[in-house]
Amino acid sequence: MINLVPVFLVLLMAAHVLGLVFWIYKLATQKQPLQRRKQYINLVLYFLSFITNQPSSLIPC
């Protein structure tokens, strides 16, 4: 039982990463006005810059 905990945690983290990637993909391909899409993509890039400690490359709105 104790050996299953790390496996479960890795699977749980992988599911969250895949969910985030899918969410970004759906957000980027969603039909909406270009201005609004750029704002959402910038928000995602800004959020990811905190996670990765890398400067974000924002899209000019």
N, C-alpha and C positions, 0 to 999 in steps of 0.2 A: 504493500500500500504506500509506503513512504517513497518508493522509487517512482510512483506514478505522479506525484505532485510536481516535480520539475517538468515532466512531459506535458502535463495539463497546463502549466503556466506558459510554456513555449507555444503550445497550440492556441491558447487564449490570446497571447500577444500577436501571433501570426494572423489570427482572425481579425483582430482590431486593425492591424496594418493593411490587410486586404480590404477591409471595409473603408478605411480612409482613402486608399487608392481608388476604389470604386466610386466613392463620393466625389473626389476631385475630378475623375473622368466624367461622371454624369454632370457635374457643375460646368465643366469646360465645354461639353457638347450640347448643353441644354439650349433650346431655342428661346432667346430673349434679346432685348435690345443690347447692342454692342457696349454701350456705356455701362449698363448694369452688369454685364458679364465681366467687364474689366474690373469693376469694383469688387466683385466676388472673388475673382482670381487673385487680385491684389491682397484681399483679406486672407486667403488661403496661403499665399506666398509669405505674408507677414507672420502668420501663425507658425508656418514651417521653419522660418528663420529662427524663431525662439527655440524650437526643438533641436535644430542642427547646429546652432550657434554660428551660422553663416549669415552674412549680410543678404538681405532680400533684394532681388532685382525686380522692382515694381514696374508695372506697365503704366505708361502715362495715360491718364484718363481724359 
